[in-house]
Amino acid sequence: MIQNFYILGSNQERPISDRTIFADGSSDTSFLVGIDLELSHWSGSKTPSEYKADTSTEICMKFIKSTKDKLGMYDLAMNNHLDVDGILSVFTLIHSEIALKYSTTIIEAATIGDFWGFGSDEAFILFQGLTLFYNDLVNKKEDIRKIYSLSFEEIKKLLTSLKGTFEGIHEGVSVIKRSLKMIQHNEIKRIQYHQR
């Protein structure tokens, strides 16, 4: 588990770090080759090949699963933007024990967030609840680091009780499930616009 985190763009002072993990997004000019580590699915990242995956959250999960003894070498996790995959990436590094316990749900929620993929009911609840939660904080003009910090606590609630701060989480999941069922039963026709 990493003890501290920082989000670029925060009004709070960036902590001093001996070894930093840049999770999701891209590293900045402070990145020290051979000392710091980048764990990101962004194009051109310096992520070691053994950790590569579709989302940065899954990359971070692979890292903590394979290097539990090395995680303590790093003293700061950093990110440069606000989205579900970014929050879950940093959460995985900061709260690694709970992240490992709920790894499948967390990875699926990150996939829903970045690629509109599908996952378990628990993953949809985590995605929907987290999105509603952090969007509310954005609307209240909270500092980005505080949004991350408060979101970590909301993630724990969503993982352990499947209930978050906002009503409507389960209603939103029901809408998604109804839409999926309609697609599966050919009630909605898919149109391919191009190969991608």
C-alpha positions as CSV (number, residue, x, y, z in Angstrom):
1,M,0.0,0.0,0.0
2,I,1.2,3.5,-0.9
3,Q,0.7,6.0,1.8
4,N,0.1,9.2,-0.1
5,F,-1.3,10.4,-3.4
6,Y,-1.4,13.6,-5.5
7,I,-3.6,14.7,-8.4
8,L,-2.1,17.3,-10.8
9,G,-4.3,20.4,-10.9
10,S,-4.9,20.3,-7.1
11,N,-4.6,23.5,-5.1
12,Q,-2.9,21.5,-2.4
13,E,0.9,21.3,-2.4
14,R,2.5,18.3,-4.1
15,P,4.1,16.1,-1.5
16,I,7.9,15.4,-1.7
17,S,8.5,11.9,-3.1
18,D,11.5,9.6,-3.4
19,R,9.7,7.2,-5.7
20,T,6.4,7.9,-7.5
21,I,4.0,5.8,-9.4
22,F,2.2,7.7,-12.1
23,A,-1.2,5.9,-12.4
24,D,-3.4,6.4,-15.5
25,G,-2.7,9.5,-17.6
26,S,0.9,10.2,-18.4
27,S,3.9,11.2,-16.3
28,D,5.1,14.7,-16.1
29,T,8.6,16.3,-16.4
30,S,9.3,15.2,-12.8
31,F,9.4,11.5,-13.9
32,L,12.7,9.9,-13.0
33,V,13.7,7.0,-15.3
34,G,14.8,4.0,-13.3
35,I,13.3,5.3,-10.1
36,D,9.6,6.2,-10.8
37,L,7.1,3.9,-12.4
38,E,4.3,4.6,-14.9
39,L,1.2,2.3,-14.7
40,S,-1.0,3.6,-17.5
41,H,-2.9,2.3,-20.5
42,W,-2.4,5.6,-22.3
43,S,-0.6,5.5,-25.7
44,G,3.1,6.0,-25.3
45,S,3.3,5.2,-21.6
46,K,6.4,3.7,-20.1
47,T,4.4,0.9,-18.4
48,P,6.4,-2.3,-18.1
49,S,5.1,-5.0,-20.6
50,E,4.3,-7.5,-17.8
51,Y,1.6,-5.2,-16.4
52,K,0.0,-4.0,-19.7
53,A,-3.8,-4.3,-19.8
54,D,-6.8,-2.5,-21.2
55,T,-7.4,-0.2,-18.3
56,S,-4.9,1.5,-16.0
57,T,-6.9,0.0,-13.0
58,E,-6.2,-3.5,-14.3
59,I,-2.5,-2.5,-14.8
60,C,-2.3,-1.3,-11.2
61,M,-4.0,-4.5,-10.0
62,K,-1.5,-6.6,-11.9
63,F,1.3,-4.6,-10.3
64,I,0.1,-5.0,-6.7
65,K,-0.7,-8.7,-7.2
66,S,2.8,-9.5,-8.6
67,T,4.9,-7.2,-6.4
68,K,3.3,-6.9,-3.0
69,D,6.7,-6.7,-1.4
70,K,7.8,-3.9,-3.8
71,L,4.8,-1.7,-3.3
72,G,6.3,-0.2,-0.2
73,M,9.2,1.1,-2.3
74,Y,7.0,3.8,-3.6
75,D,5.7,6.7,-1.5
76,L,3.4,8.6,-3.8
77,A,0.7,7.7,-6.4
78,M,-0.1,10.4,-8.9
79,N,-2.7,11.0,-11.6
80,N,-3.5,14.0,-13.9
81,H,-7.2,13.8,-14.5
82,L,-10.6,12.8,-13.1
83,D,-12.5,9.8,-14.3
84,V,-13.5,6.4,-13.1
85,D,-10.4,4.5,-14.3
86,G,-8.2,7.2,-12.8
87,I,-9.8,7.1,-9.4
88,L,-9.9,3.3,-9.3
89,S,-6.2,3.2,-10.4
90,V,-5.1,5.4,-7.5
91,F,-7.5,3.6,-5.1
92,T,-5.9,0.3,-6.0
93,L,-2.5,1.6,-5.1
94,I,-3.6,3.4,-1.9
95,H,-6.1,0.8,-0.6
96,S,-4.5,-2.3,-2.1
97,E,-5.9,-4.8,0.4
98,I,-9.5,-4.0,-0.3
99,A,-8.7,-3.6,-4.0
100,L,-7.4,-7.1,-4.1
101,K,-10.5,-8.5,-2.3
102,Y,-12.8,-6.8,-4.9
103,S,-10.4,-6.9,-7.9
104,T,-12.9,-8.3,-10.5
105,T,-15.6,-5.7,-9.6
106,I,-13.1,-2.9,-9.6
107,I,-11.6,-3.9,-13.0
108,E,-15.0,-4.3,-14.6
109,A,-16.1,-0.9,-13.3
110,A,-13.0,0.7,-14.8
111,T,-13.8,-1.0,-18.1
112,I,-17.4,0.3,-18.0
113,G,-16.0,3.8,-17.2
114,D,-13.4,4.0,-20.0
115,F,-14.9,1.8,-22.7
116,W,-18.6,1.5,-21.9
117,G,-18.0,-2.2,-21.4
118,F,-20.2,-4.6,-19.5
119,G,-19.7,-6.2,-16.1
120,S,-21.4,-7.7,-13.1
121,D,-24.2,-5.9,-11.3
122,E,-21.7,-5.0,-8.6
123,A,-19.4,-3.4,-11.2
124,F,-22.3,-1.4,-12.6
125,I,-23.3,-0.2,-9.1
126,L,-19.7,0.8,-8.4
127,F,-19.4,2.6,-11.8
128,Q,-22.8,4.4,-11.4
129,G,-22.4,5.3,-7.7
130,L,-18.9,6.6,-8.2
131,T,-19.8,8.6,-11.2
132,L,-22.8,10.3,-9.5
133,F,-20.6,10.9,-6.4
134,Y,-17.7,12.6,-8.1
135,N,-19.8,14.6,-10.5
136,D,-21.6,16.1,-7.5
137,L,-18.3,17.1,-6.0
138,V,-17.2,18.6,-9.4
139,N,-20.4,20.7,-9.5
140,K,-19.6,21.9,-5.9
141,K,-16.2,23.0,-7.2
142,E,-14.2,20.8,-4.8
143,D,-10.5,20.5,-5.2
144,I,-9.6,17.5,-7.4
145,R,-7.4,15.9,-4.7
146,K,-10.3,16.2,-2.2
147,I,-12.6,14.6,-4.8
148,Y,-10.3,11.6,-5.0
149,S,-10.0,11.3,-1.2
150,L,-13.8,11.4,-0.7
151,S,-14.3,9.1,-3.6
152,F,-12.1,6.5,-2.0
153,E,-14.5,6.4,1.0
154,E,-17.5,6.2,-1.3
155,I,-15.8,3.3,-3.2
156,K,-15.5,1.3,0.1
157,K,-19.2,1.9,0.8
158,L,-20.2,0.8,-2.7
159,L,-18.0,-2.3,-2.6
160,T,-19.1,-3.5,0.9
161,S,-22.7,-2.6,1.0
162,L,-23.7,-1.9,-2.7
163,K,-25.2,1.3,-1.4
164,G,-23.7,4.7,-2.0
165,T,-24.5,8.3,-1.1
166,F,-27.0,8.8,-4.0
167,E,-30.3,7.3,-4.6
168,G,-30.9,6.3,-8.2
169,I,-27.8,4.1,-8.4
170,H,-29.9,0.9,-8.8
171,E,-32.4,2.7,-11.1
172,G,-29.6,3.6,-13.4
173,V,-28.3,0.0,-13.4
174,S,-31.8,-1.2,-14.2
175,V,-31.9,1.0,-17.2
176,I,-28.6,-0.4,-18.5
177,K,-29.7,-3.9,-17.9
178,R,-33.0,-3.3,-19.7
179,S,-31.1,-1.9,-22.7
180,L,-28.8,-4.8,-22.7
181,K,-31.7,-7.3,-22.7
182,M,-33.3,-5.4,-25.6
183,I,-30.0,-5.7,-27.6
184,Q,-29.7,-9.4,-26.8
185,H,-33.3,-10.1,-28.0
186,N,-32.8,-8.1,-31.2
187,E,-35.3,-5.4,-30.1
188,I,-32.7,-2.9,-30.9
189,K,-30.8,-3.2,-34.2
190,R,-27.1,-2.6,-34.3
191,I,-25.7,-0.6,-37.2
192,Q,-22.0,-0.8,-38.0
193,Y,-20.8,2.5,-39.3
194,H,-17.2,1.4,-40.0
195,Q,-14.8,-1.4,-39.0
196,R,-13.6,0.4,-35.8
